[in-house]
Each structure stands twice: as structure tokens, then as C-alpha cells.
Amino acid sequence: MLLGSHLRRLRESQGITREKAGYSIRSSESKISRMELGRVSFKTRDVEDLLTLYGVTDETERTSLLSLAKEANVAGWWHSYSDVLPSWFPTYVGLEAAAHLIRSYEVQFVHGLLQTEAYAHAVVARGMRGASEAEIDKRVALRMERQKYLVAERAPQFQCVLDEAALRRPYGDREVMRGQLQHLIEISERPNVTIQVMPFSFGGHSGESGAFTVLSFPESDLTDVVYLEQLTSALYLDKGEDIAQYERAIKRLQDDSPSPAESRDLLRGLLQLS
């Protein structure tokens, strides 16, 4: 996905059609489209030829992009869970693993990186009606595995705004919800985790379009990606104007929400009431 998006931007900056790009690698327009969407593996020769066509001559840049191609062809640990994941989600997990800054707004439930195992089980079971217990357990195991990012040596900065609705909507029984609130209080103390609560009392806010995540990467030449999950698919936005709008939205949400310390007090208040 990262390499594909970068190749698309290079192609568009040169005004080159997918048809011409496909011809240059002895293939088709549809092959270029699949490459740019990250849906096929990358042959080193193809990437080299495209970079030449797009005018990329700097050896450092070429080496960096060819390294991305090699990394893209190595299946991530999450691919072993592909049998219980919707087709669009492995791409997100890969992007999440590569990001150094994750900014998110959630309204329906607590973000997956912040869920306790019991809460995650309740969420997955609700969303996978008819699934076997083994399938549910495997999806939950993936969620728990993803959370290791937050405590890794090079953990990303994770900034999450949770709508109060996500905290008041019960998943599981009373003890599950109490455990989830306590976990949020504890994990919010980590230096790389920022949790803010958007309270009902604020009224309308910039998250009116629903949940979204903005992923930023350490490589300076890679643009941010906005992830929008839908019922039967997901959108990955990487065009400048789209990213700018969502970055403004998350910034307003952060500015309008109580501070992390005040939000922690709100969580403690909800815990006492639960």
C-alpha cells in the first residue's frame, strides 16, 4: 500500500497514464492499478523500470523504494489470521505496524489498540454472529497481538479521541465494562498514549462523519493515509486534500475535548458510576 501509493504519486506527477506505465513493464493498465493499490507483489525489475520511467534517478531514493518493494513482498505476521479477517483489513494492519504516529477518533466502541481481551471478545462476538468460538478467539488474538505495538521498543505515538458514547455503550457485562474503563485509565499513563474523551455535553463536533484513523510514517517521502472502515469494505485515502480535511478534523477534536488529564478524571468518574 505504501509503495503503491508512492508509485501512483510519481506517475501522476509526470502526467503518465496507467496504460503507458503498464507498457513500460511489459504488462497492462490493470496491473499498474493493482500495484498502486498494493494488491499484487512487486517484482524488482518492474519497480526499477517504473522509477526510470518516472524520472527517479537519485540512487538513495531508488534504493529506499526498492527496499520497500522487498518488504512489501514479505508476508506480515498478521497474514496467519487472514482466514478470519475481512479482505480489506490486513492492509490496515500492515500500515498500522509501519506508522510512527496514529491519530484516531472512535464513536461506536473503544479503539482496538485499547481494548481488553474480555471487551474485545464481546465486540467481536457481536460483530461475527454465527461464527464459531474458535473463529472469534482467533480474531481476538489478532487484536491482542496488535496491541504489542504500544509497548514495543519503538512504539508509535498513539492519540485517540473516544466519544463518550463509546464508553457508555455496554459490550459484555458490568465487570467487562469496569475492566475496560480501568484499562483505559492505566494505559493513558503511558508516555506514547494520549486518550481524550469527547463528552456529550460538548454537543456537535468535527467528528460528525464518524470514526476515522490518520496514519503517519517515519519516511519523509511517504504521505499520511486516512483509514475509513465501512460495513463491507474500507477506504484508504492518500490524496493531499482528503488528508488535510481529516487532519483538521482530528486537530479540532483534540482541541475541543478535555485534556488528557481531565479525560482521565472523566474515565474515573464513569468507573465509579459503573
C-alpha positions as CSV (number, residue, x, y, z in Angstrom):
1,M,0.0,0.0,0.0
2,L,2.8,2.4,0.9
3,L,4.9,1.7,-2.1
4,G,1.8,1.6,-4.4
5,S,0.7,5.0,-3.3
6,H,4.1,6.4,-3.8
7,L,4.4,5.0,-7.3
8,R,1.0,6.4,-8.2
9,R,2.0,9.9,-7.0
10,L,5.2,9.6,-9.0
11,R,3.3,8.6,-12.1
12,E,0.7,11.3,-11.7
13,S,3.4,14.0,-11.2
14,Q,4.9,13.1,-14.6
15,G,1.5,13.0,-16.3
16,I,1.9,9.4,-17.3
17,T,-1.1,7.2,-17.9
18,R,-1.5,3.8,-16.4
19,E,-1.6,2.4,-19.9
20,K,1.8,3.8,-20.7
21,A,3.3,2.7,-17.4
22,G,1.9,-0.8,-18.0
23,Y,3.5,-0.9,-21.4
24,S,6.9,0.1,-19.9
25,I,6.9,-3.1,-17.7
26,R,5.5,-5.4,-20.5
27,S,2.2,-5.6,-18.8
28,S,-1.3,-3.9,-18.7
29,E,-3.1,-0.9,-17.3
30,S,-4.9,-3.2,-14.8
31,K,-1.5,-4.5,-13.5
32,I,-0.4,-0.9,-12.7
33,S,-3.7,-0.3,-11.0
34,R,-3.3,-3.4,-8.8
35,M,0.3,-2.4,-8.0
36,E,-0.8,1.1,-6.9
37,L,-3.5,-0.4,-4.7
38,G,-1.0,-2.8,-3.1
39,R,-2.9,-5.9,-4.3
40,V,-0.1,-7.7,-6.1
41,S,3.5,-8.5,-5.2
42,F,6.3,-6.2,-6.6
43,K,8.9,-7.5,-9.0
44,T,12.2,-5.7,-8.6
45,R,12.6,-5.3,-12.3
46,D,9.1,-3.8,-12.7
47,V,9.8,-1.2,-9.9
48,E,13.2,-0.3,-11.4
49,D,11.7,0.2,-14.8
50,L,8.8,2.3,-13.4
51,L,11.2,4.5,-11.4
52,T,13.2,5.1,-14.5
53,L,10.1,6.0,-16.5
54,Y,9.0,8.4,-13.7
55,G,12.4,10.2,-13.7
56,V,13.6,8.9,-10.4
57,T,17.4,8.8,-10.8
58,D,18.7,9.6,-7.3
59,E,20.3,6.3,-6.1
60,T,19.3,6.9,-2.5
61,E,15.6,7.3,-3.4
62,R,15.7,4.4,-5.7
63,T,17.3,2.2,-3.1
64,S,14.8,3.2,-0.5
65,L,11.8,2.4,-2.8
66,L,13.3,-0.9,-3.9
67,S,13.7,-1.8,-0.2
68,L,10.0,-1.0,0.3
69,A,9.2,-3.4,-2.6
70,K,11.2,-6.2,-0.9
71,E,9.4,-5.5,2.4
72,A,6.0,-5.5,0.7
73,N,6.6,-9.0,-0.6
74,V,7.3,-10.4,2.8
75,A,4.1,-11.6,4.4
76,G,3.5,-10.0,7.8
77,W,2.7,-12.0,11.0
78,W,-0.9,-10.9,10.6
79,H,-1.4,-13.0,7.4
80,S,-1.8,-16.1,9.5
81,Y,-5.1,-14.6,10.7
82,S,-6.4,-13.9,7.2
83,D,-9.0,-16.6,7.3
84,V,-11.0,-14.7,10.0
85,L,-10.4,-11.2,8.7
86,P,-12.3,-9.2,6.1
87,S,-10.3,-8.9,2.8
88,W,-9.5,-5.2,3.3
89,F,-8.2,-5.3,6.9
90,P,-4.8,-6.9,6.5
91,T,-3.7,-3.8,4.6
92,Y,-4.7,-1.7,7.5
93,V,-2.8,-3.9,10.0
94,G,0.3,-3.6,7.8
95,L,0.0,0.2,7.7
96,E,-0.6,0.4,11.4
97,A,2.6,-1.6,12.0
98,A,4.6,0.8,9.9
99,A,3.2,4.0,11.3
100,H,5.1,6.1,13.9
101,L,2.0,8.3,14.7
102,I,-1.6,7.0,14.8
103,R,-4.4,9.5,15.4
104,S,-7.9,8.2,15.7
105,Y,-11.5,9.1,16.6
106,E,-13.9,6.4,17.7
107,V,-17.6,6.6,18.5
108,Q,-19.1,3.1,18.4
109,F,-16.6,1.3,20.7
110,V,-13.2,1.6,22.2
111,H,-10.3,1.5,19.7
112,G,-8.9,-2.0,19.0
113,L,-5.5,-1.0,20.3
114,L,-7.0,-0.1,23.7
115,Q,-9.5,-3.0,24.2
116,T,-9.1,-5.5,27.0
117,E,-9.4,-9.1,25.9
118,A,-12.8,-9.5,27.5
119,Y,-14.2,-6.4,25.9
120,A,-12.7,-7.4,22.5
121,H,-14.3,-10.8,22.8
122,A,-17.7,-9.1,23.4
123,V,-17.2,-6.8,20.4
124,V,-16.1,-9.5,18.1
125,A,-18.8,-11.9,19.1
126,R,-21.4,-9.2,18.5
127,G,-19.9,-8.4,15.1
128,M,-19.4,-12.0,14.0
129,R,-22.8,-13.5,14.7
130,G,-22.8,-17.2,13.7
131,A,-19.1,-17.5,13.8
132,S,-17.5,-20.4,15.8
133,E,-15.9,-19.8,19.1
134,A,-12.5,-20.7,17.5
135,E,-13.0,-18.0,14.9
136,I,-13.9,-15.4,17.5
137,D,-10.9,-16.4,19.6
138,K,-8.6,-16.0,16.6
139,R,-9.9,-12.6,15.8
140,V,-9.5,-11.5,19.4
141,A,-5.9,-13.0,19.4
142,L,-5.0,-10.8,16.5
143,R,-6.3,-7.7,18.3
144,M,-4.2,-8.6,21.4
145,E,-1.2,-9.1,19.1
146,R,-1.6,-5.7,17.5
147,Q,-1.6,-4.1,21.0
148,K,2.0,-5.1,21.4
149,Y,2.9,-2.2,19.2
150,L,2.1,0.2,22.0
151,V,4.7,-1.3,24.4
152,A,7.4,-2.1,21.8
153,E,10.8,-0.6,21.9
154,R,9.9,1.7,19.0
155,A,6.3,2.2,19.9
156,P,4.3,4.6,17.8
157,Q,2.7,7.7,19.3
158,F,-1.0,6.9,19.6
159,Q,-3.5,9.7,20.1
160,C,-7.1,8.6,20.4
161,V,-10.3,10.7,20.9
162,L,-13.1,8.5,22.3
163,D,-16.6,9.7,22.1
164,E,-18.4,9.4,25.4
165,A,-20.9,7.1,23.5
166,A,-18.2,4.5,23.1
167,L,-17.6,4.4,26.8
168,R,-21.3,4.2,27.8
169,R,-22.4,1.6,25.2
170,P,-22.0,-1.7,27.0
171,Y,-20.2,-4.6,25.4
172,G,-20.2,-7.5,27.8
173,D,-21.4,-7.4,31.4
174,R,-20.8,-4.9,34.1
175,E,-17.4,-6.4,35.1
176,V,-16.2,-6.3,31.5
177,M,-17.0,-2.6,31.2
178,R,-15.4,-1.8,34.5
179,G,-12.3,-3.7,33.4
180,Q,-12.2,-1.7,30.2
181,L,-12.5,1.6,31.9
182,Q,-9.8,0.7,34.3
183,H,-7.5,-0.4,31.5
184,L,-8.1,3.0,29.7
185,I,-7.1,4.8,32.8
186,E,-3.9,2.8,33.2
187,I,-2.8,2.8,29.6
188,S,-3.4,6.5,29.3
189,E,-0.4,6.9,31.7
190,R,2.0,5.6,29.1
191,P,4.1,8.4,27.6
192,N,3.3,7.3,24.0
193,V,-0.5,7.1,24.5
194,T,-2.8,10.0,24.6
195,I,-6.5,9.4,25.3
196,Q,-9.1,12.2,25.3
197,V,-12.9,11.9,25.8
198,M,-15.3,13.9,23.8
199,P,-18.2,14.4,26.2
200,F,-21.9,14.5,25.3
201,S,-22.1,17.9,26.9
202,F,-19.9,19.5,24.2
203,G,-22.7,19.0,21.6
204,G,-21.9,18.8,17.9
205,H,-18.2,18.5,16.9
206,S,-15.9,17.8,13.9
207,G,-16.2,14.1,14.2
208,E,-19.7,14.2,12.7
209,S,-18.8,11.9,9.8
210,G,-17.9,9.0,12.1
211,A,-14.8,7.1,13.1
212,F,-11.5,7.5,11.2
213,T,-7.8,7.0,11.7
214,V,-4.9,9.0,10.3
215,L,-1.6,7.1,10.0
216,S,1.7,8.9,9.6
217,F,5.0,7.2,8.7
218,P,8.7,7.9,9.6
219,E,9.8,8.1,6.0
220,S,9.6,11.8,5.0
221,D,8.6,11.0,1.4
222,L,5.6,9.0,2.4
223,T,2.3,10.8,2.8
224,D,-0.2,10.2,5.6
225,V,-3.0,7.7,5.0
226,V,-6.6,8.1,6.2
227,Y,-8.5,4.8,7.0
228,L,-12.2,4.7,6.9
229,E,-13.9,1.4,7.7
230,Q,-17.3,0.6,6.3
231,L,-19.7,-2.3,6.6
232,T,-18.5,-4.3,3.7
233,S,-15.2,-2.5,2.7
234,A,-12.8,0.2,3.7
235,L,-11.3,3.3,2.2
236,Y,-7.7,4.3,2.2
237,L,-7.3,8.0,1.4
238,D,-3.9,9.4,0.5
239,K,-4.7,12.5,-1.6
240,G,-3.5,15.7,-0.1
241,E,-6.9,17.5,0.0
242,D,-8.5,14.5,1.8
243,I,-5.7,14.1,4.3
244,A,-5.8,17.8,5.1
245,Q,-9.5,17.7,5.9
246,Y,-9.2,14.8,8.2
247,E,-6.1,16.2,9.9
248,R,-8.0,19.4,10.6
249,A,-10.9,17.3,12.0
250,I,-8.7,15.3,14.4
251,K,-6.9,18.5,15.5
252,R,-10.3,20.2,16.2
253,L,-11.4,17.1,18.1
254,Q,-8.3,17.2,20.2
255,D,-8.6,20.9,20.8
256,D,-12.3,20.7,21.7
257,S,-12.0,17.7,24.0
258,P,-10.9,17.9,27.6
259,S,-7.2,17.5,28.2
260,P,-5.7,14.0,28.7
261,A,-5.6,14.6,32.5
262,E,-9.2,15.9,32.5
263,S,-10.3,13.0,30.3
264,R,-8.6,10.6,32.8
265,D,-10.8,12.1,35.5
266,L,-13.8,11.6,33.3
267,L,-12.9,7.9,33.0
268,R,-12.5,7.6,36.7
269,G,-16.0,9.2,37.1
270,L,-17.5,6.7,34.7
271,L,-15.8,3.9,36.5
272,Q,-17.3,4.9,39.8
273,L,-20.8,5.0,38.2
274,S,-20.4,1.6,36.5
